[in-house]
Amino acid sequence: MKIVAKPIDVIATFSDNKKPIPYKFKFFRDSGDKIEVYVDKIVTVEESKLAGIDTLIYTCESKVLDESRLYQLKYVIEQYRWELYKI
Amino acid sequence: MTVMHVDANSAYLSWTAVDLLEKGYPLDIRTVPAAIAGNPEDRHGIILAKSIPAKKYKIGTGESLYESKQRCPELLLFPPNYDLYLSCSNAMYSILQEYSPVIQRYSVDECFVDFDHCEKRFGRPEEAAFEIKERIKRELGFTVNVGVGNNKLLAKMAGELKKPDLVHTILSQKELEEKLWPLDVRELFMVGRASAKKLNKININTIGDLACSELVLLRSLLKSHGQLIWEYANGIDHDRVTPNDEVLQKGLSNSMTIKYDVTDKREAENYLLSLTDRVAGRLRRHQCKASLIGIGVKTNGFVRYTHQIQLPFFTDDTTKIYRYVCSLFEECWKGEPVRQLGIRLSEFTRKDEYQLSVFDIRQIEEDEALNKVVDEIRDRFGQTAIYRGTFANTDMKPLEGGINDGNYLMMGGYKQ
């Protein structure tokens, strides 16, 4: 997987005392195409503190364009921001 | 006593590198000639930190961008991000807190850790040091050097031995003689350019030479400083690791380099007012009053002069300090274009321990109440929530001086 760090729009569920669970996200490719992805499976969730920035890293699996892909989403806690971290 | 000195390797640069990599930047800037530098348009164009490959081009911290670009045209430059640096520093500090309750933040990128009484829990100090180093690398993404010594001085000197990403120890006289004594005397903490020059003249070239020389000779040459560096060369230092809030501060100062050369007196006074507001606010936060006020002026020709006044009373009132600052400026300024201005306060007393005067006690109380309200408003709603009318509708900032608008950790670990 390679770092892409692309900002994405996410629909996530927030439950009591639990980490947010991403449900679906969308982003625009460089060509301008809109891509929407449902998060089919969350494989792992890890807390990271790289460069002193608190983040949650989700390793997920989804079907993108009829192909099963593994990728990572990142939630930057202090900035309430999601990004497509690695793909 | 066992002390550890934890120091981030090329701190600003490696912190920026980690952040850039996380944002998908294709290159690790630690592996190419790169530097963090201020904005030349604001006349802050100096190198703040450089990568190890940049060191090979003899690029030094503090030199101008023009000089370094000439030496290495392909040098990559990045602006500083002080919020990031503070968050990296805080993260490093919170890891260290797991190892010892007594930590001194010596600056934004270095800490002293008192490791006494911690061996039972964490094992031998060198093992713990290695663990700390590895944890910081794994969890925070940057490398540190850890020096382990019998006191702060030896820990710091050990940490400086070879970089990056290493643990060094100086725990015995033998290690001191083997590792420290062959080094150039300039490498010793507290030996600067001027002292080194004097020492070289009497054929003291290494730290070992200094340690073995006669104390009387050094005292006659460098006075009490001679004794200090002789003790340091012999590994003697009785300073304890003191948590920052217990360190007694002796002076406060703020300065600023102005974007253009100021020639107008009124304008210069406005800059001085914004500096006074900052420094007096800091003084009040420290619960102190000062009796010595000094100003520093640097002209466009890089000539720097200072002027100070000892007051017969103590004060922490912005307006009162500003009045003296203005009269000092008027006395020493000869009308040349001004590049940099600075204000310094010292000779402190505690806020509740000063001599009252019969004549202006009412005035003092009124001023104190006003300052208190201003400080409280600023604490609650931001530093620029309330400021003086003279700054309204101008480009000038109402509070000047300090890095990142005062939200930063300075040398010595003081919060501004």
Interface residues (C-beta under 8 A of the other chain):
Chain A: I3 V4 A5 K6 S48 K49 L50 A51 G52 I53
Chain B: W15 V18 D19 L21 E22 K23 G24 L84 S87 C88 S89 N90 A91 M92 E139 L140 G141 F142
